[in-house]
Amino acid sequence: MTDTVATRAPDAGRPRSAPTREQLAAWRAFLRAHASITRLLEAELLAEQQLPLASYDVLVQLAEAPDRRLRMTELADAVLLSRSGVTRLVDRLEKGGLVARCPVESDGRGVAARLTDAGLDRLRTASRTHLRGVAHHFVNRLDEADLRMLERISNRLV
């Protein structure tokens, strides 16, 4: 989103054409926090597990899906990548034996990605690094009330 998109304040009936200085400060703080934590988590996964954060995310999404499989379009939506981006990422994971492509039974043209047993093992190992990082860089810096409030706010935004 850009700084010029019209917004509607929850407490006012009229649209606002531009955020206030304070609102922009909150927006920018949110972006900085997200970018900073994401960079740290990425660096830790690469250093300790030789696994990019995007690859980790694909493995998580597949592990949590029914039968550990998702259509490629569903996977792209889940990891916030373009279809071509997720195709290239799945290509790399498939070469590593972590993911396999399989046909979608209900659609002769559809293709799904399936987490392999090796992929699940890799995810379990990488999860130690990632979850330790989430705790250190995020959870431990906020109290329970902050975490609940951040969850409520975040859920309103999506």
N, C-alpha and C positions, 0 to 999 in steps of 0.2 A: 504494500500500500504506500501511497505517496503522502506527503504532508499536505496536499491540496484537496484531497478527497473530502466531499461534504459529509458531515456526521450529524447525528441527531442525539442530543443530550437526553439521557433517560428521564430527567426531571423537567424538561422543557418541550413544548409542543412544536417549536419552530426549528427548522434545520439550521445548522451552523455551517458556514462556508469554509471556515478554517479553524483549526484547534487553537486554543490559547497558548501562550508561552509555557505555562505550567503543564498543560496537557501534552505539548510536544516534548517537554522534559521527561514526563512519564513514559511516553512512547519510545524515546531514544534510550532511556535507561533499560526498558524491557528488551530492546534490540541488542544493546551492549551486553546485557546479562546472558541472553540466549547465545549470542555469538561467542562470548568468552567461555562459557561452560561447554559448549559444543566443541570448540577448538581443543580444550583441555581433555575432554573425553576421547576425541579422535586421536590426539597425540599419545595418550596412554594405551589405547587399543593397538595402535600401530607399533609402539615401542615394545609392549609386552606380548602381544599376540599376533603381530604382523597382519592385522585385520582392520580394514577401514570401517569407520562407523556406519556408512551406508550398507556395507556387506553384513555387518552385525544386525542392522535393522531388518534386512531381508530375512535373515535366519530367524530372528525373533517372530516376525510376522507369520512365517511359515510354521514355526513351532506351535504357535497359538491357534492356527487355523484347523478346522476339521480335517482329519486324515493328513495333517501336515502338508496341505496343498492349497494353492490359490490359482485362479486364472491369472494370466499375466496382467490383464487390465486391472483386476482387483489388487494385485500386488503393487502395481504402479501407483494406484490411488492410496494404498496403505502407507507406502514409504515416500510419498510426495515426489515421485520422479515421473518424467515423461515415459511414454511407452517405449520409445527407443532407448532411453536411459536405463530403464529396468531390463530391457532385453540385453543390452551390453553387460550389465552387472550380472545377470543370471548366466550369461555366456561364461564369464570368468569363474563364477562359483561352480558351474557345471564342470568346467575343466579341472577344478580342484576336487571334484567328487562330492561337493557339499550339497548340491542341488541337482535334481534330474527333471527334465521336461517330460511331460506325459500328456496324452490326449485327454480332452474333456469328454467324458462318456456321453453326455446329453447333447453334445455339439461336435459333429465330425470335423469342423474346421478349428475349433477352439483348442488352445494349448494352455496347460497349467504348469506351474513350477511346484515340485514336491521336495521337501526336505529329506535328505537321505539320512541313514543312521550315522554316517560319518559327519554330516552337517550338524546333527543333533549333538554329537559328542563335542564337536568344535565349538558350538554355541555354549554348551555347559562350561567348557574351559574358559572361553572368552568372557562369560557372564561374571566370573569372579572379578576380573579387572574392571569391567564396566560398572557393575553394581557398587564396587568399592569407590569408584570415581563419582558416581551419582551421590552416594552418601557423603563423601568428602567435600565435593564442590557445590552441592545443592542442599541436601537434607540437613546436614549438620550445621548449616549456616542460618537455618530458620527454625523458629519454635513451632509447636503443633498448631497454634492458632494461625500463624502465618501460612503454613502449608495448607490448612483448610481454606483460608481466604484465597490463596493463589489458585487452588483447584476450582473454587466457585467462579472466580473471575475468568480463568482460562476456559472453563466450560461455557460461559456466556459468549465468548468470542468465537467459538466454533459451531 
